[in-house]
Amino acid sequence: MDNGLPFLKMHGAGNDFVVLDARTDPIALTTAQSTLLADRRRGIGCDQIILIEPSASADAFMRILNADGSEAGACGNATRCVAALLAAETGARALTIETNAGHLAAIIKGPNLVEIDMGEPRLDWQDIPLLEAMDTLHLRLALGPVEDPAACSMGNPHATFFVDDFRHLALDTIGPRLESARIFPERANIGFARIEAKDRIRLRVWERGAGLTLACGSGACAALVNANRRGLADRRAEIEMDGGILTITWREDNHVLMEGPVALTCQGTLAPELLPA
Ligand SMILES: N[C@@H](CCC[C@H](N)C(=O)O)C(=O)O
């Protein structure tokens, strides 16, 4: 087992990742390999698999694969984890991570505390994307007790429903149906947000390709942006999720900053059955 492929297990506020270093030797995972790695009984188990790849224009490129094997453009919690890893290698306090959604600046704010500039939210229906022209502040979408979400892209598609109460929400049932609603041609991450105060939002997220997670960094950014657009929140708020709290700031220059924790859980090598072919 000693010569197996090394992996790290990390999480950001409970959103957990298998992290593979593909900077020296490329790693190409099939959908079957990704889903096996992410399987919590037969594999290691995670919400996302993160491949750290070389970048010509940043400290590294980060590839994001959901537990179902689909590729995503953004993952806020994993970006903090990768920034912390890279910073630990060099001692840098500021670095840049390239993703499919662009270059993201990271600052190490303290032990296991990282801030990421998640870039500018995109608010046009084509950028989310939606199926057809629509006001992204009020989507024509309802299911059971939830209705009228707002949408934006944080490099990946998000819709946020504003709710009064979580107790009667069967997220396992409505989550997958909303994720794959016809209105979202590339599916979407679905947030359920309860406004506690102008600077505090309670959020649960059904993630595209991963299901209900303990936290979603890009979902927290989307919730703050959508809540502010609706006049429900200030431009800075604490977003409390099942696994922890992220502080989100939508700066006046339109950039969204996300600050939150990172943790290394364990490291090891993959058994041959889990190795890429
Ligand atoms: N957990 C992530 C988001 C991961 C990708 C998402 N499921 C998608 O498919 O867009 C986060 O912290 O942002």
The ligand as an SDF file (V2000), in Angstrom:
LIG
                    3D

 13 12  0  0  0  0  0  0  0  0999 V2000
  -19.1960   22.8490   -1.8640 N   0  0  0  0  0  0  0  0  0  0  0  0
  -18.8770   23.8580   -2.7850 C   0  0  0  0  0  0  0  0  0  0  0  0
  -19.5990   23.8380   -4.1080 C   0  0  0  0  0  0  0  0  0  0  0  0
  -19.2180   22.5880   -4.9190 C   0  0  0  0  0  0  0  0  0  0  0  0
  -19.7230   22.5670   -6.3480 C   0  0  0  0  0  0  0  0  0  0  0  0
  -21.2230   22.5420   -6.4860 C   0  0  0  0  0  0  0  0  0  0  0  0
  -21.8080   21.3670   -5.9230 N   0  0  0  0  0  0  0  0  0  0  0  0
  -21.5940   22.6750   -7.9620 C   0  0  0  0  0  0  0  0  0  0  0  0
  -21.8280   21.6500   -8.6300 O   0  0  0  0  0  0  0  0  0  0  0  0
  -21.6380   23.7980   -8.4620 O   0  0  0  0  0  0  0  0  0  0  0  0
  -18.6610   25.2170   -2.1680 C   0  0  0  0  0  0  0  0  0  0  0  0
  -18.1910   25.2560   -1.0090 O   0  0  0  0  0  0  0  0  0  0  0  0
  -18.8320   26.2190   -2.8410 O   0  0  0  0  0  0  0  0  0  0  0  0
  1  2  1  0
  2  3  1  0
  2 11  1  0
  3  4  1  0
  4  5  1  0
  5  6  1  0
  6  7  1  0
  6  8  1  0
  8  9  2  0
  8 10  1  0
 11 12  2  0
 11 13  1  0
M  END
$$$$
